[in-house]
Amino acid sequence: DEDEREYLEEMKGKGFKDSFSIIKGKYAHFYPLERQKIVDSWHRIFQIDDWNIFTSQANIWEIRKDMIVEMQTYDKS
């Protein structure tokens, strides 16, 4: 929560309307350092202190074959 708050304050201070235009959109190539900072933070999405199957969820819009590094199967029996 603190990381997000600091980030949003920093974005507001730099005059950015939102972080989406830095990643995708017509202005994305103007801010390579800001974009890299966002991308570098993505690995922390899996750092969960109190993880359990009932409270931890996520979305992903697209999974391409080149993104898959390992597959695991679940045997219900």
LUMLUM-647499 format. One record per atom (N, C-alpha, C): residue in one letter; x, y, z. Coordinates in pm, whole numbers, plus 32768, in hexadecimal, padded with zeros to 4 digits. Layout:
AXYZ
...
end
This chain:
D80527F898000
D800080008000
D8057807E8000
E80C0807B8050
E811880F08058
E816081067FD3
D818C80997F95
D81CF80A27F13
D817280E07EAB
E80F580B67EAA
E809480ED7E4B
E807B81817E66
R806B81A57EE3
R805382307F07
R80C782897EDA
E8141825D7EF6
E81B782AB7ECE
E81BF82B77E36
Y81A1824A7DF2
Y81A6824B7D60
Y813F82AC7D26
L80C482A77D59
L805B83007D27
L807C83937D42
E80B783AF7DB4
E80E284377DD3
E814F84657D71
E81AC840B7D56
E8219842A7CF8
E81E184457C6D
M818383F37C3F
M814784057BBB
M80FD848B7BB4
K80B284AA7C1B
K806885287C20
K80C9859E7C1E
G813685937C69
G819A85FD7C6E
G81DD86157BE8
K81E685AD7B96
K822385BA7B12
K81BD85E57AA8
G813F85EE7AD1
G80D8861D7A75
G809885B27A1F
F80AF85327A40
F807284C679F4
F7FE184B37A20
K7F8984A479BF
K7EFC848E79DC
K7EE784037A18
D7F2C839E79E0
D7F2383147A10
D7FA082C979E4
S7FB2824F7A15
S8028820279EE
S801181B1796F
F7F9581A47945
F7F78815378CF
F7FB381907850
S7FB282127845
S7FE6825477CD
S807E824577C2
I80C08224782F
I8151820F782C
I8171818577F6
I811F81237813
I8136809977E6
I810880867756
K808F80AE773A
K805480A176B4
K801E81287689
G8016813C760B
G7FDD81B975DA
G8041820A758C
K8011827A7557
K806482C774FC
K80DA830E753F
Y80D9831A75C4
Y8146835D760A
Y81A882FD764F
A8191827E7640
A81E1821A7689
A82768227766B
H829B823F75EE
H8329824575CB
H836F82C475FE
F832383257630
F836083A07665
F8397838F76F3
Y836C83267738
Y8390831577C5
Y83CD828B77E0
P843E826977A3
P847781E477B5
P84A081C57845
L84CF822A7890
L84F88211791A
L847F81F77974
E84138241795F
E839A822B79AD
E836081A3798D
R835F8180790C
R832980FE78E2
R837A808D7923
Q83FE80987921
Q84548030795A
Q843E802379F0
K842980927A33
K840E80907AC3
K838F803F7AE0
I832980527A8F
I82AC80087AA0
I82C27F737A85
V83027F547A17
V831B7EC879F2
V836F7E837A5E
D83D47EC87A92
D84297E8D7AFA
D83DB7E6E7B7A
S836E7EB47B90
S831F7E9C7C0B
S82C57E227C00
W82AF7DF07B87
W824E7D857B73
W82727D047BBC
H82F17CE97BD2
H83177C6C7C16
H82E37C697CA7
R82C97CDE7CDE
R829B7CE47D6A
R82097CBA7D7A
I81C17CA97D0B
I81347C837D16
I81257BFB7D5C
F818D7BA97D57
F81877B257D94
F81C07B227E21
Q81EA7B937E55
Q821D7B9A7EDE
Q81A77BB87F3C
I81697B4D7F6B
I80F17B5A7FBE
I81117B238048
D80FE7B7580AE
D811E7B4B8136
D80BB7AE4816C
D803C7AF98152
D7FD57AA2818B
D7F837A64811B
W7FC17A0B80CD
W7F7F79D28059
W7F24795F8082
N7EAD795E8047
N7E5978E7804A
N7DFE78EA7FD1
I7DCC78787FAC
I7D7F78687F30
I7CFE78BA7F30
F7CCD78E07FA4
F7C4D79267FAB
F7C5879BE7FA1
T7CCD79F67FBF
T7CDA7A887FBD
T7D3A7ABD7F55
S7D897A687F15
S7DEC7A957EB4
S7DBD7A717E27
Q7DAD7AD87DD3
Q7D7E7AC47D4A
Q7DCB7B207CED
A7DC67B007C6B
A7E097B557C08
A7DC77B427B80
N7DE27B9F7B27
N7DB37B997A9C
N7E297BA27A3F
I7E1A7B6879CB
I7E7B7B7C795F
I7E2B7B7E78DE
W7E497BDF7889
W7DFA7BF2780F
W7E227B9277A1
E7E9F7B6B779C
E7ECF7B18772E
E7F437AC3775E
I7F407A447739
I7FB279EB7750
I7FDD79B776C7
R805579DC769D
R808B79AC761F
R80E87936763A
K80FA78E175D6
K814F786A75E5
K81DC78907614
D8211790075E2
D829979267607
D82A579557698
M8233796A76DB
M823479957767
M8238791D77C7
I821578A97797
I820B783277EC
I829677F677FF
V82C077EB787C
V834377B1789A
V8336772A78E0
E82C37710791B
E82AF76917961
E821976797970
M81F275FA7969
M816675D8797D
M815C757379EE
Q80FA75847A42
Q80DE75267AAC
Q804C74FA7AA0
T8033747E7ABF
T7FAA744C7AB7
T7F79742D7B43
Y7EF974307B51
Y7EB974167BD1
Y7E6C73957BC6
D7E8D73347C1B
D7E4772B47C1F
D7DE772B87C94
K7D6872C27C76
K7D0272D27CDE
K7CF672567D37
S7D1A71E27D07
S7D0971687D58
S7D6D71577DC6
end
